[in-house]
Amino acid sequence: MKIRLTTALFLSVILCAGAIKLPVAKTIGMGYQPQISTDVKGVIRVVFGRNDNIFCATSTDKGASFSTSVLVGHVAQMHLGMARGPQLASSARYSVVTAMDKKGDIHYFVLDHQKGKWQDMGFVNDTRSSAPEGLMNIACDSQDNFYATWLDIRLNKRNNIYFSAMVAGKGSWLKNKLIYRSPDGHVCECCRPSIAVKGSNIAVMFRNWLDGSRDLYLVTSDNKGLAFGNAAKLGKGTWQLNACPMDGGGLTFNADNTINTTWQRQGMVYYCKPGTTEKEVGKGRDCSIISDNGQTIVALTTGDEIKYRNIQTAAETTVGKGSYLKTMVLVGNKVLCIWENDKHIETKIL
């Protein structure tokens, strides 16, 4: 009788465990190339592209649910795919979206959080048709100052790194500034540069092209972009390559103003702090990085599988099928995941 009772209890435990519901992905909408941000009030926004239109979905419950997507704007012949999609940053009073057309212009749209309406504000680049590659990134501080970096060909028709800022309350971008020109004439033409901001500190990461090597470099400013220092190579290894990696990586600031970066070389994703030896994260590509609530998380795609790894604990979490995973650390150390899968934008909290 005891054996039967024990067996019954064991089977009951197994059945109960099997009944535990794992997080299920929810669809935000049809689209490609998602980007995610949160403002100072904790409102989460996700933007993505579909054909020549940009859409935004909003969550006010920490990512548990998202609103019906609203139209941000229309950009004829918009770049979309291979990290060439709308970019997003949210500050205290405003959110900004940029999108690039195939002629080489950078459009931008501004949302006043109080008014709740997106407005087409014109162009970021002050030389028309100067950014045909369609590769850029934006960031902001908590005081409504926005910053942008991109590949620009206005100098001798070769791609180099340009920068601009939109000062709080001005509504327009300052005169564009060349912040890095490769001695070999141009940087890598197929990898998106990345930008991160914390207070007065700005960091821009890009894939260079020097002596045939396509390695990641970093330039920084400590005065809100008024001046940038010399470019410094990231990591100790190098990648001699006569082809396009199509993979720019990402960077972020820690609470103490130190910088974290992630990038791919020869099919391996690395984590690296400036001036140190890079550390392997895992095989993959399309990597991104966040640092929040004491955690640093690198997201990557391996084959058709997306995952993320906690740098502090080395714990790896598989999210599902798809690509271009973006993550956000929530209260309680849960992770909000947003990604592209089969022409849809999906979300899940893990």
Protein Blocks (a to p, Z undefined) as FASTA:
>chain_A
ZZmmmmmmmmmmmmmmmmpccdddddfbgcehiaddddfkopacddddehjbccddddfe
golaccddddfbdcehiaeeehiacdddddfkbccdddddfkopacdddddfklopacde
bjfblcghklmnopacddddfkopacdddddfkggoiacdddddddehklpacddddfbd
cfkopacfkbccddddehjbccddddddeehiacddddddfegolaccddddedjbdcdd
dbdfkpgbjadddfkopacddddeehiacdddehiacddfbgcehiacddeehiacdddd
ehjaccdddfklopacdfbgcehiacdddehhiacddddeehiacdddZZ
